[in-house]
Amino acid sequence: QAQLVESGGGSVQAGGSLRLSCSASRFTFGSACIGWFRQAPGKEREGVAATSTGDGSTYFADSVKGRFTISQDNAKITVYLQMNSLKPEDTAKYYCAADFRGRCLSWYLNSPAEFDYWGQGTQVTVSS
């Protein structure tokens, strides 16, 4: 069974950057949809970005477009979420998730239930 591990969270001032990493234990992502979600205290889990590892297509929430990018390494072992121009409202616990059925569909960011595997999350805190 896949296990996802996130890393790269931390504390940063507004305007700063962080890069989160998501790796799957024991195997590569192959052709999968890998998503990044976040959840702040008292709020619902929100889809941030997703990528189809097979063709590299990407999807972003409106709230992060132009600031966040999602990419993968050539070996399809790690998916990255590069977060630039961070804002205090980006503060949340960030989770990566995987759906190994194939490529992402555009509405997957609104449907965490499509993802079968989840990491434990990594905290991102942005101070003003």
C-alpha atoms as one frame of an Amber mdcrd trajectory, in Angstrom:
protein
   0.000   0.000   0.000   1.260   3.444  -0.880   2.448   5.721   1.836   2.892
   9.377   1.103   5.348  11.547   2.957   5.330  15.335   2.860   8.202  17.576
   3.837   9.266  21.179   3.518   6.785  22.988   5.708   7.802  25.678   8.143
   7.332  29.265   9.183   7.920  32.181   6.868   7.058  35.847   6.675   4.504
  37.154   4.213   6.023  37.439   0.772   8.368  34.556   1.368   8.579  31.163
  -0.305   8.514  27.519   0.652   8.771  24.321  -1.352   6.853  21.278  -0.224
   7.769  17.777  -1.347   5.630  14.662  -1.590   7.129  11.227  -2.058   5.537
   7.794  -2.226   7.269   5.031  -0.331   8.428   1.932  -2.188   7.445   2.962
  -5.694   7.146   5.762  -8.192   3.972   7.665  -8.959   3.766   6.333 -12.511
   0.589   7.637 -14.110  -1.348   9.172 -11.254  -3.091  12.288 -10.090  -1.201
  13.899  -7.226  -2.938  16.677  -5.375  -2.040  19.137  -2.674  -4.733  20.094
  -0.193  -4.660  22.314   2.851  -6.721  22.667   5.958  -6.699  25.512   8.414
  -8.216  25.173  11.902 -11.981  25.394  11.747 -12.050  25.282   7.954 -12.781
  22.608   5.390 -10.022  20.907   3.467  -9.276  22.921   0.343  -7.725  21.733
  -2.896  -4.687  23.828  -3.833  -3.035  22.203  -6.828  -2.869  18.935  -8.681
  -0.823  17.350 -11.418  -1.215  14.368 -13.683   2.167  12.682 -13.464   1.638
  10.948 -16.812   1.322  14.062 -18.994   2.328  16.847 -16.590  -0.976  18.699
 -16.772  -1.640  20.938 -13.795  -4.580  22.483 -11.994  -4.666  25.272  -9.424
  -7.161  26.842  -7.099  -7.928  30.458  -7.970  -6.535  31.540  -4.606  -3.017
  30.367  -5.517  -2.839  30.886  -9.280   0.248  32.819 -10.242   1.896  32.163
  -6.865   2.117  28.376  -6.587   3.510  25.873  -9.053   3.443  22.089  -9.005
   6.057  19.895 -10.618   7.593  16.452 -10.473  11.078  15.088 -10.793  11.964
  13.094 -13.894  11.957   9.823 -12.007   8.375  10.489 -10.837   9.432   9.852
  -7.289   8.678  13.276  -5.866   6.051  15.939  -6.549   6.826  19.474  -5.480
   4.632  22.398  -4.536   6.550  25.644  -4.897   4.823  28.393  -2.968   5.847
  31.976  -3.633   4.491  35.311  -2.422   3.010  33.599   0.583   0.223  35.299
   2.486  -0.992  34.828   6.065  -4.147  33.232   4.661  -1.982  30.444   3.215
  -1.362  29.261   6.772  -2.620  25.690   7.052  -1.567  22.090   7.249  -0.752
  20.916   3.753  -1.421  17.366   2.618  -0.469  15.531  -0.514  -2.829  12.926
  -1.899  -2.705  10.364  -4.673  -5.218   8.820  -7.014  -3.564   6.014  -8.958
  -6.420   5.495 -11.413  -4.828   7.836 -13.910  -4.820  11.493 -14.809  -6.502
  14.262 -12.869  -9.819  15.701 -13.888 -10.358  19.412 -13.453 -12.873  19.028
 -10.620 -10.628  16.816  -8.478  -9.470  19.824  -6.465 -13.040  20.146  -5.229
 -13.329  16.465  -4.401 -10.854  15.120  -1.848 -12.798  11.838  -1.858 -11.315
  11.033  -5.285  -7.927  10.540  -3.647  -7.264   7.207  -1.997  -3.927   7.876
  -0.343  -2.978  10.726   1.942   0.121  11.862   3.725   0.259  13.007   7.331
   0.585  16.643   6.386   3.132  19.372   6.918   2.445  22.671   8.639   2.905
  25.970   6.828   2.700  29.146   8.876   2.900  32.579   7.266   3.244  35.572
   9.534   2.379  39.132   8.590
